[in-house]
Amino acid sequence: MEEFDGEPTVTVRGPRTWIPGVNSQKKQMCFDWGPGEMLVCETSFNKKEKSEMVAGCPFIHIIRKDIDVYSKILRKLFNESHGIFVGLQRIEEELTGKSRKAQLVRVSKNYRSVIRACMEEMHQFAVADKDSAIGRQFSSQVSILSAMELIWNLCEILFIEVAPAGPLLLYLLDWVRLHVCEVDSLSADVLGSENPSKHESFWNLVTTLVLQGRLDEARQMLSKEADSNPTSAGMCRVLGDLMRTMPILSPGNTQTLTELELRWQHWHEECERHLQDGTFASNPHLESLCKVLLGDDAALLEHKELLSNWYHFLVTRLLYSQPTVKPMDLHLYAQSSLDLFLGGESSPEPLDNILMAAFEFDIHQVIKECSIALSNWWFVAHLTDLLDHCKLLQSHNLYFGSNMREFLLLEYASGLFAHHSLWQLGVDYCDHCPELGRVSLELHIERIPLTTEQKALKVLRVCEQRQMTEQVRSICKVLAMKAVRNNRLGSALSWSIRAKDAAFATLVSDRFLRDYCERGCFSDLDLIDNLGPAMMLSDRLTFLGKYREFHRLYGEKCFVDAASLLLSLMTSQIAPRSFWMTLLTDALPLLEQKQVIFSAEQTYELLRCLEDLTSGRPLCGEPDAQQLQDDDIETTKVEILRLALARNLARSIIKEGSLEGS
């Protein structure tokens, strides 16, 4: 069968795949799943009993189920995170107590830094090609990566840091500031103008800074307003003092939560008193900011556009109304914030459901929702593995025998095995799945296309390091067959020996002997000369090695040893019958030597072999060469051999007789 070197065109589409040239409304489709992709083609079957045969789509399409592994940028994500994953598995036994928690947090941050680096690179490509379809695809991927980092960061705060009341709000503030970063570009725009306080976005900037709890920066902006507008300088100073004196539990602060709550209550009452006294009544912007400091829901929702999303609204509410919120109460505020922000005008998005599940501390729901919403298994596999190391998933086993960590890691690895180079990462993921990893690796490694010998050697090394004997044998057989088809007999013999496949070694040895008969010399002499114990794999391989040794002895003029070896090859019946005439022909130069090489007994043995060959009697059941006597050339060879053997017999008898007489 003809082999094709090129690969078929790959169809890459989304969840609802449209195949060009195929009308699934009129034609039945045939498909077959592979490890990482599906083959699809049209069939001639029609629902109607009688229908005309019309020309259809003549192609077989490949539909990949995990297209992200083919993205050059995302491949960096897979490669970098692989190193973090393997490192985590290796240091797991060394982690205890506080050092364990700190190390796990560090690993989580490393994962997030990889996501962010990949997202920034993707963003650069999106900006460069913003008007093209590829640019839009990059932009979509940036949004997905941003959501992944947002979710991971929240899970890190709630499940890995396990932040208590007080510090929890500080972590959530950092979380919002990191992912709602439009304020930085707005700030640069306003401060870059000639008169910042007169800029059209000045108050939007001040409000956004307050909404994010960046009160020091907000005070600096208010000072610019006070400098340019003396009538509001007093109000700006009062509001600035309120911002400055707002009690916040800083990391180095030793005050208790009770003390913080008391201080915060006094501060809150002072803010409310200024609002009731009408301190800011003459300036709507400052009055609105004071209402925000009071955590008034209506005032916050007036700035809905600046908040941009409900979880920003949630953290701002907590900052100005419940700064000491307990982790167990988060879901209550999260749900009310979501309801207030959406206002019944729209339904929650998948991202909203994932974040809500996290605020409810429902880890399994987070993983489930992410598995549904995201386009690949990378995120859930690595997050689940990290949470499993935090001892948060120990009790959750799946009904089909595996635990959640293993299931997700193996699903992710299966996508890697579909790629021409990332399969090497998949091996490590299987290695760290003690229950089903070995079985999964055995199944996947047999399906890796061995496109080059270098790749085959890598696959073999993986199998040999893990004592996967059957897989080693199978791969070597495939490579040996490819080498035979390409007439690379040395490589084929090497692979068959490595596979310990006696039948195939016999086949390749026959090819070597046939080539010798046709060309008069051996190829791959280095391999044949250094077979060593491997020649015992099959009788034919043994014969090949010994026959090559005969030629070497002859070349070194060790005629007696060469003659003994040649005779033993024939009398031991290790040589194929079809090769006997060649062996007898090789004996001719030895028979014609001045020195008697073959003894009388050895000459009789050679005569017997010649008679067996020419008489056509089968020897040891081998059905070879009964037509030799009918060929004139072969008949001439036989006559020459008989004459040479007769002369040598006479010479050997005379020599042996004279020796006995003396």
Order of alpha helices (4+ residues) and beta strands (2+ residues): beta-beta-beta-beta-alpha-alpha-alpha-alpha-alpha-alpha-alpha-alpha-alpha-alpha-alpha-alpha-alpha-alpha-alpha-alpha-alpha-alpha-alpha-alpha-alpha-alpha-alpha-alpha-alpha-alpha-alpha-alpha-alpha-alpha
